Structure formats: structure tokens, C-alpha cells
Amino acid sequence: MSTDALGAAPTIFVDADACPVKDEAMRVAERLGLVITLVSNGGVRPSRDPMVKVVVVPAGADAADDWIVDQAQANDIVLTADIPLASRAIDKGCHVLGFTGKPFTPASIGMALAMRELNQHLRETGESKGYNAGFRPADRSAFLSALDTLGRKAKVLAGK
């Protein structure tokens, strides 16, 4: 149930392979009455809830990303930590939220892409070990709040 029809409720798409907040995203989607689609290369349990869809894509570096971009419509919500996927979703007019509750926006995505490229260069040259910060309880709380706000905003924009 994407927004190809004017006024259709937004769908939440989750880049689910390394998502630490799947359960939280499903709770928010249920509370807001939104369809949520978990997209992965495998390892996500099916749900009996008709509002929770699980899509398993073939193995491949960007298979889940490509599927999400192909299916998502303007005003849908994409949950990911993948900056190139975030950029592609923003280009389609989607709302994009990171797993720590940080939104990716048209104003911030350019800097995020540049920092990603710089960090990759630093890792390749040995200047950086490339450690990511651990996921904290505060990140989970920020994510819940941000997704709830974003979901409500997307519903208003859809007229729901």
C-alpha cells in the first residue's frame, strides 16, 4: 500500500538485515496503522500480522536497497543506516530515518555522503580503524520518538 494513488497511506520500508530496531518500528507502525515492509537477504521471521510484510531478496550487495528504491513512493518512510540508500530514497521523495533516530534530509544527505567517502578513504589508507559507535538505549529512545513523529507527519501529508 504505497502512495501511487493520491492520498494512500504511507508505507514504512525497513532495510532489515542489520536493523537493531525492527521490533520498535513494528510497534510504531501498528500504533499508527501503517503497513511496514521488512526487506532483507534472509533471517527475518515472517509475521502473521497482515500489516507486516517480509520480503526476502536474493543475496547481493545492494539487492535489498534496489528493491526498496523500486517499491518506495514519495511520502513513504525508509528506515536505514545505509547512506547511499538514504540518498536514493530522498531522490524519490521519501522520508528517511536512521536507526539512531537521525533523519536524512535533502539538506543533510550531501554531507553524509561526503563523510562516508572520507571515512572509507581513511579506512583504506589505514588512518582509521573504522569502528562504529555502539548502539545505545538513548539511540533506541530517539528512534522511537523520531519515527512516531515522522509517521504522523507522513499520514497528515497523505490526508490520513
N, C-alpha and C positions, 0 to 999 in steps of 0.2 A: 504494500500500500504506500507507494511513493507519491510525490506531488506532480505526476504528469498531468493529472486533472486538477484544474484550478480549485483551490480550497481543500484538497485532500490533506489529511493529517500527515505530519512529517513522520518519517521512519528514522530510527536510530540504527546506524551500522557500526559494528564493533570489529576492529582489527584484533581478533581474539587470541591469536597464537601466544602472545606474551602479555596479555592484558591482566593486570592484578586486580581489576575492579569489575569483573564480569557480573558478579552477584549484585553489587551495588547498582550497576547500570540496569540490570533486570528489575530491581526493586523500584527504581525511579520510573522506568518505562511503564511498569504495572500501575504505579500510583497515578501517572499522567494519562494512562490509557493509550500508550503508543506502542506500535509494533517495533520490536527490536530484532535485528538480524546479526547473529554471531558468525563471523566468517573466519575460517581457519584452514590449515592444511591437515587437520585431524586432532583428535584428543579432546574435543568439546562434546560433552554428553548431550544427546537430544533432550528436548523438553516436551512435556505433554501440554504445556500452555500454548494455545493457538496464537498468542501474541508474541511468542518467542520462536524465531526461526533459526535453524542451524544450517549453515552452508559449508560443506567441505569441498575445497578446491584442490586440484592436482598439486603435487609438490612442485615448488619452483619459487625462485626468489621473490617475484612480485605477483604471483598468481592471486593471492587474496586482495592485494592492493588494486590490481586490474579489475577484479570482479566488483569490488566496492565502487570504484570510479564508474564502471559501466552501468551499475544499477542505481546509484545515488542521483537524486534530482535536487534542484535548488530548494532550499529551506529544510532539507533533510539534515540530520546530525551525524557526523562521523567522529568516532572515538578512536584515537590512535596516538602512538608516540613516534610514528614514522613521519619525518618532516617532508620528504618528497610526496608521500600520500596526502599529507595535510595540504600541501600546495596544490596538488591536482584537484582535491575536493573543494578547496576555496575557489579555484577557477570555475567550478561548476555551480557556484553559488551556495554551497553547503556551509553550515556552521560546523566548526571543527574544534574539538576539545581534547587536550592531552590527558593522560591518566592521572596526573597530579592536580587537575583542575585548571590548568593554564590554557586559555583559549589561543588558538592560532587564528589570526585575522589577516585581512589583506594588508593592513599596516605593519604587522609584525612578521609575516612569513618570509620576506626578503632577508631580514637579519637572521632569522632562524636557519635559512638555507646557507647563508654565508658562514655562520658559526659552525654549522655541520661540516662544511667543506674545509674550513680552517682546522677543526678538530681532527678530521680524517687525515689531513696533511701532517699534523703534528704527531699523530699515531704512526703514520708511515715512516716518518723520519726519526722516530724514537724519542722525540721531545716530550711525548705524553704517553702515559700507560693506558689512557682511555677508560679509566674507571668511571662508572656512572654512580651518582649518589643513590643511596639505598632508598627504598620506598618506605615512607614514614606514616604513622597514624594520622598526622596532620595533613598529609597528601590525600589520604582517603576521605577525610572530612571535607577538604577543599573541593575534591572531585564531586562528592555528593551534592554539595551546595551549588557548585557551578553547573552541573548537569540539570539539576532541578530548575534553576533559573533559565538556562538555555532552552530546555524543553518547553517551559511555559511561554517563553518568547516565541519559539517556533510555532506553537499552537495558535498564539494570537495572530501571528503573521499569516497563518493558513485560514484564519477565521473560525477556528475550532474552540 
